[in-house]
Amino acid sequence: MLPNHSLTENDSLYNYLNDVNYGISKQNFIHLYNCVKGLININGPKSLKRISEEIYTSKHFSSISRFLSTYKWNHDLINRNRIGYLNHYLENNEKSDSIGFLAIDDTVNPKLKSRKIEGVSFNHSHTLHKSVKSHCIVSSNFICGNISIPVDYEIYLDKDNSKKLNKEFKSKHEIAIDLIKGFSKPTNLKKFYCLTDNWYTSYKLIEFCTNNQGDGSYGYLKTAKKIY
């Protein structure tokens, strides 16, 4: 397959990543830029091999793989910078009479043929209507008017994987509350609510949202669920 030279430089993306980058080397920054550009532009299944083939500024896929697996770069710091950048943007671009929502949901990324990938477990897939071998990611998304922006995410690890990876076990509800707690809502919003589906609708989450973050929450209830 010939490189896709139509996927040219994107100054806006480059400048944005440069704004949230602190302390990463120039070569690693280029790897990061090419990975993000590939995930945005490549249609269909995405892989390091396809990024190396279709993004003409990319190095060989083995170099990208080493960058993601072994090179030293502080992705937690970059993610904190990204969220700080987002908070600054929302604080300065939302109208004072706006109503904002933070939506919490999870999704699974099936790993049906995986054997040695860290963090894989059996999770329920709403699209397949069964449990599948997968990664499960809990995420938050901010919606206000015509703005819809992914905010943050965390991989859910079951108790066995948490123990293997020496991490504290967190239920999906606890992850959801952490994501809500970590979001800095724009101060000029008229109203702010959290949105969940029936998996996350619980007394603990409703109480937290009402007392600590905004004006409450909206969520579906399971048929047999009662909340006092």
N, C-alpha and C positions, 0 to 999 in steps of 0.2 A: 504494500500500500504506500502510495506516495504521500509525503507530508502535505497537509492542507494549508497552503500559504494564504488562504483567505482569513485564517485566524491570526490577524495581525496584532500589533501592539495596542493595548488598551490603556491610554493615559490615565483615565479616571480610576480604573482598577489599580494601576501601578501606584498612583498618588495616594489612594486610600490605604493600601497595604503599607506604604512607606510612612503614613501618618501614625499607624498603630504599631509599627515596628520599633522596638528598642533593643539594642544589643545583639541583634542577629547579624552574622557576617554577610558580606555582599553576595557570595556564592550561594549561601543557604537562602538568602532572600530571593534570589532568582529561581531557585527550586520551588520555594513557596508560591511565588507569583505564577509560575508555570502550572503548578498543581491546581491552584484556584481557577486560573484561566481555562484549563482543560475541563474541570468539573462543570463550569458554566457553559462552555461552548460546544463540547462534544455531544452529539446526539447518540441515543441508544446506550448500551452497556459501556461503563467507564472502567478503565484499568490504567495502571502505570505504563503498560506497554503502549496502549492507545494514545496516552498523553505524549509519550516520547516520539510517537510516529506522526501525530497530527498537529502538535504544537511545535512550530518550526524553531522556536528559540530553546526548546528543551534539550537536555542531555540524554544519554542512553538511559533506558528505564532502570538499569541496575544502579545508576548514580542517584536517581530519584528514590529508589527503594532504600539505599543506604542513608539518604538524608532523613527519611521518615522513621527509620528503625534505629539508627546508631549515632547520627550526627548530634552534637550538643546544641540544642536551642530551646529556649524557655517558652514552650507553647502556652503555659498557664499565664505567664506575664503578657504575652501577645493577646490572649483572650481577654484578660482584664483591661488591657488598653482598648481593645475593640468595644467592650461594653461601655467603658468610659467615653469613648468617641460617640457611641450611640446615644448615651444619656445626654451628652452635650448637644447633639443634633436635635433630639426630641424637645429638650428644654427650650431651645431657641426657635423651633419651627411649629409648635402646636399653638393653636388659637386658645384664648382664655376661656371660651365658652364650649370647648370640646369635651366629649365624653370618650374616655379611653377604656380599652379592655385588654387584659392579659389572659390569653388562652393557654391552658395547660393540656397536653396530650402526649401520648406515647406512640411509637411506631416500631415495628420489627424489621430488621434487615436479615432475611433468611441466609443461612450458611449451610445449605443442605449437604454439600460435599466436603465440608471442613472437617479436619481432624485435630489440628494443633493450634487453632486460632484462640487466643486468650479471650476469656469472658463469655464464650458461647454457652448458651443453655437453652432449654425448651421454654418458649414463651407463646402466649396465645396470639394468633394472627386473626384480626377481624376480617380481613379480606379472604383468607383461606378457611376461616371458621374452624380452626383446629390449632393445636400446639405444634410449633415447628422449631427446629434447631436454628438459633438466630442470636443476633445482638438485639437488645431492647433499649431504646433511647427515649428518655422522657425530656420533653422540650417545652419552651415557652415562646409565645409569639405575641407581639404587641399590635393591636389594631386600633386605629383612630381615624375616622373619616375615610379618605382614600389611601391611607398609609397602612401597610401591613408588613411588619419587620420581624424576622426571627431574632430572638434575644439571646437565649442561652439554652444549654442542654446538658444532660448528664447520663452516662451509660448506667443502666440498672444491672447490678450483679447479684445473683442469688447468693445464698449463704455459703455454698460450696466454693463458688468462684471468689467471693470476698475473702474467704479464708486462704485460698491458694495465692491470691495476689496481695495478701497482707493489708487489706483495706477494711474499713468499718462497713458493716452491712447496713444498708438503708432500704426501707421499703419504698415502693413507688410513691406512696403518700408523703413520706418524709422528704423524698427528692422533690416532689411538687412544692411542698412548703418552703424548702430551701430556695427553689427557683423564684418563688413569689417574694420571699424575704430579700433575695439578692437584687430584685428589680427596683430601680429608683424611678418612681413615677414622676412625670413632669409636674412641677408645682402649679402650673397655670391651668391644669385640667379642671373643668367644672365638676365632673364625676369620674370615678374610676372603679371598675369592677373586675373580678376574676371569673373566667369561664372554664367549666370543666364538663366532662361527660360523667355518666353514672359511676364509673370506676373510682373517681376521685371525690365524689360528693360525700362528705362525711362531716360529722359534728366538729371534729378537730380542725379541718380545713376551713369550714364556714366561720368558726369562732376566730381563727387566726386572721382571716381576711377582714372580718368585721372590726376587730379590735386593733389591728396593726397595719393594714394595708388597704386604704381606700374605703369604699362605701359598701362592701360586701361581696357576695359571689353569686353567680348563677350556675346551676348544674342540674342535669337530669337525675331523677331518682329511679332506682330499680323498683319493680312492681311491689316487692314485699318489704322494702326498706322503710324504717321509721326513724325520724330524727326529732328529738325533743328539745 
